[in-house]
Amino acid sequence: MKYFLIRYERHTGLLKGLDEFGSARRDEALQARFQLERASDGSDDIEIALLGAETLDDLRATHSRYFQREAPIAV
């Protein structure tokens, strides 16, 4: 399983960031999530989510709301 760290802007519905971590990097993914949450200063407008899926396509199928509008991002 891979882990995907998502940064989503609620008021625009825009996917602002997506980072992929391999299964062996779960702890690194969790630390990155916590760091982003601290940096967001508790903003209700930015949603930080760490989700597991076999592939990005699987994630797009199960969590499609995050992918309605995407900013240009590197994966």
BELSUL-V323076 format. One record per backbone hydrogen bond with DSSP energy under -1.0 kcal/mol. CO is the residue of the C=O (numbers start at 0). NH is the residue of the N-H. Records with the same first field share a line. If there is no record, write none. Layout:
BEGIN
CO: NH ; NH
END
This chain:
BEGIN
1: 52
2: 20
3: 50
4: 18
5: 48
6: 15 ; 16
7: 46
8: 12 ; 13
13: 8
14: 70
16: 6
18: 4
20: 2
21: 24
24: 28
25: 29
26: 30
27: 31
28: 32
29: 33
30: 34
31: 35
32: 36
33: 37
34: 38
35: 39
37: 40
39: 42
44: 9
46: 7
48: 5
50: 3
52: 1
54: 58
55: 59
56: 60
57: 61
58: 62
62: 65
63: 66
68: 14
END
